[in-house]
């Protein structure tokens, strides 16, 4: 009697290849879209940072409200089916919104359309994300989870390098409507790939009702409450995201549109338009993340990673402090804009490397420890917990930028991030994770 040999590499797994390909295409579309929308709203609203922050906040609220729905559905319905239906919906909505923008050319109409599209698209993402996040343990062997997560991190890093550079180039040379149509096509192509995924799934015999959904979420919350180390990480993630979101979502576009866009000269201005510097920052993070992910993919899975994660977050906070001080000294005080651009690139390289050594071990540990039939709802609760305050952060950051400028915003974010990282490091439960 012959025994099937386990594949030595996760890419020999057909389902993994399909999930990987679908994620590659859809996340490339998401990068193109988020890049374009961030700058386009500032462009047609005369650099209204508060309006941009409000957009990010409403999108975040929609994501949070629908993530619990995705958590319940992901544990009871075929995850692949949820994924391809959601991708088809997102692609169709983007194409429809683009057509409406072509029919209604006014700036006010475009802002309204983008707000509605952002809210609806993030509602769909709230249903998609828990199912996608819980897919890997269902299609790869437990001992291959770290390698699978590392490959996904490599993919994300490559997209950060190539996708954001491509986004900067396309935003500079293409009409916004053509760029959005390309994004819609990416999501539809991803859905086609996900339709071919096959894995063993037992459909729930119980009809999905509101009472059942509430019961499932309560079950997930009670499960998490018994996991003290995970709860400590979750609490830290809530505040870390609260203080990092204003930097990535608010500060960078605002810095590029105001400080860099109005400067008489800047580094490589003959080659790079101001918006393309956002791509350079992302490429720095992506390049170092790629190196970190490749290194982790060749390592054995760690049994415990909590204390190491806390130490790496403290190192991350050091980078945040350097960027805040650097902006105040180099840009706000008028010493050297070019020096800050170089500092930001160096910070991005450090951050990307740290992120790989934080996210991959943490995701792998959660996927191994959480029971498979609870993964989607636990994942949705973790997502809600870690992202719960980001909409508030986006609105407050937009208002702070308008009222106080970038120096104050970066200083507050660096201080908050540092305090959170230190508290996590001193938490007695973290070392058990």
PELINBEL-V458309 format. One record per residue. N is the residue number from 1. NEAR is the number of other ideal C-beta (glycine too) atoms within 12 Angstrom. Layout:
# PELINBEL-V458309
n;near
N;NEAR
N;NEAR
This chain:
# PELINBEL-V458309
n;near
1;3
2;4
3;5
4;8
5;8
6;14
7;20
8;12
9;18
10;30
11;24
12;18
13;27
14;19
15;32
16;34
17;25
18;28
19;43
20;35
21;28
22;38
23;40
24;29
25;34
26;45
27;37
28;34
29;38
30;37
31;40
32;40
33;42
34;39
35;41
36;44
37;40
38;41
39;38
40;35
41;40
42;39
43;27
44;27
45;29
46;15
47;24
48;25
49;39
50;26
51;35
52;42
53;38
54;31
55;41
56;42
57;34
58;32
59;40
60;37
61;29
62;29
63;36
64;34
65;26
66;32
67;41
68;36
69;37
70;43
71;46
72;39
73;36
74;47
75;44
76;32
77;28
78;27
79;43
80;33
81;28
82;38
83;46
84;33
85;27
86;40
87;44
88;30
89;28
90;42
91;36
92;25
93;32
94;42
95;27
96;22
97;35
98;30
99;18
100;22
101;33
102;20
103;14
104;18
105;15
106;14
107;21
108;15
109;18
110;30
111;29
112;22
113;35
114;42
115;28
116;24
117;40
118;38
119;30
120;28
121;41
122;38
123;30
124;38
125;42
126;39
127;38
128;47
129;41
130;41
131;44
132;42
133;38
134;45
135;42
136;39
137;36
138;34
139;33
140;34
141;26
142;21
143;18
144;29
145;37
146;39
147;33
148;41
149;37
150;39
151;36
152;40
153;41
154;34
155;35
156;36
157;42
158;32
159;36
160;41
161;32
162;26
163;37
164;42
165;31
166;31
167;41
168;34
169;25
170;31
171;37
172;25
173;15
174;20
175;18
176;33
177;25
178;20
179;33
180;41
181;29
182;31
183;44
184;35
185;28
186;37
187;41
188;30
189;26
190;39
191;35
192;22
193;29
194;40
195;23
196;20
197;36
198;19
199;27
200;13
201;25
202;14
203;15
204;20
205;8
206;16
207;12
208;20
209;13
210;13
211;13
212;21
213;27
214;18
215;19
216;34
217;30
218;19
219;24
220;38
221;26
222;17
223;27
224;32
225;17
226;18
227;28
228;19
229;29
230;35
231;29
232;32
233;42
234;34
235;26
236;40
237;36
238;31
239;34
240;41
241;35
242;33
243;40
244;39
245;37
246;45
247;42
248;36
249;41
250;44
251;46
252;44
253;45
254;40
255;43
256;40
257;33
258;26
259;32
260;35
261;25
262;16
263;22
264;9
265;14
266;28
267;23
268;17
269;18
270;9
271;15
272;24
273;23
274;34
275;33
276;33
277;39
278;44
279;38
280;36
281;41
282;40
283;34
284;34
285;41
286;37
287;32
288;32
289;38
290;32
291;28
292;33
293;37
294;24
295;21
296;37
297;30
298;16
299;20
300;15
301;27
302;21
303;15
304;21
305;34
306;34
307;25
308;26
309;40
310;36
311;23
312;32
313;42
314;29
315;27
316;40
317;36
318;23
319;38
320;40
321;28
322;27
323;41
324;36
325;24
326;33
327;39
328;24
329;21
330;27
331;33
332;25
333;15
334;14
335;16
336;21
337;32
338;22
339;20
340;37
341;36
342;23
343;30
344;41
345;31
346;23
347;35
348;39
349;31
350;30
351;40
352;36
353;33
354;33
355;39
356;42
357;35
358;37
359;35
360;41
361;38
362;38
363;36
364;40
365;31
366;40
367;36
368;29
369;31
370;31
371;22
372;28
373;22
374;33
375;35
376;47
377;41
378;42
379;43
380;44
381;42
382;40
383;40
384;36
385;33
386;34
387;39
388;28
389;30
390;39
391;33
392;28
393;37
394;41
395;31
396;32
397;44
398;37
399;25
400;29
401;38
402;25
403;15
404;19
405;25
406;37
407;27
408;24
409;40
410;43
411;29
412;28
413;39
414;33
415;21
416;33
417;39
418;29
419;24
420;34
421;36
422;24
423;24
424;39
425;27
426;18
427;27
428;16
429;23
430;35
431;21
432;20
433;32
